[in-house]
Amino acid sequence: MQQPVVYVSYQDVPVFRKRWFAVLCCLFFSPALLFILYTGDIYLEKDGKVTSIPKYAKIILIIVGLISIVRIFGVLMS
């Protein structure tokens, strides 16, 4: 089993694991967001500490990403 990654500062977090990048992916490229969520956590800085987003936020992002993909395929098929 792989150990969770612990980041000392928010600057150490890779860009594709930051909350703002996840929001941009959710709006513009949902498949990338789903891949990022599948392969690990999304991080944010809260009270000066680096923490991962809560489980409910991850579930919401997955649902929004899936809905976006379904809508895109619906438009392409019509």
N, C-alpha and C positions, 0 to 999 in steps of 0.2 A: 504494500500500500504506500502511495506517495504522500510525503509530508506536505502540509499546506505551506505556501510561500508567505513569508513575513517581510514586509517592507518597512524600513526605518523611517523614510520620508516619502512624501507624495511624489517628489521628483524622481525617485527610484522606480516608481510604477511605470511599466511600459505604456506608451500612448494608447494602444489598443485595449488596455485594461482599465482606462480611466472612465469615469461616469459620463463626462461630456462627449467622449467619443462614442459610447454606447447609445446616447441619445441621438447623435448625428446618424449613426448607422440605422437606428430605428426609423428615422424619418426618411432616409435616402437609399439605404441598401440593407434591407432586412436579412437576407441570407448571411451576410457577414456577421450581423449581430447574433443570429442563432448559433453560428459556429463558435463565436467568442464565448457565448454563454455555455455552450456544450463543453468547451475545453477548459473552463476555469471561471474564476470570479471577476467581478467588476469592482473597482475600488474607488473610494472617495475619501476626502479629508474632513474629519469631524472633530471639533474641539482640539485641533492640533495633532490628532492621531490619524493614522491611516487605517481604515476599516473597510471591509467588503460590504456591498449593498445587502440589505436584508433579504431573506428568502421571498417575502411577498413581492418585493420590487423586481426580483429576478423572474418570478412567475408572471407578473404583469408585462415585463418586457418580452418574454417568450410569447405570450398570447398576442400582444400587439404585433410582433414580428410575423407570427403565423397568419394573422388576419391580413397584414399588408401583402404577404406573398400570395395568398388566395385571391385578393382583389386584383393584383397585378396579372395573375394568370387568367382571371375572369375577363379582364379588359383585352388581353392578348388573344383569347379564344373567340371573342365576339367580333 
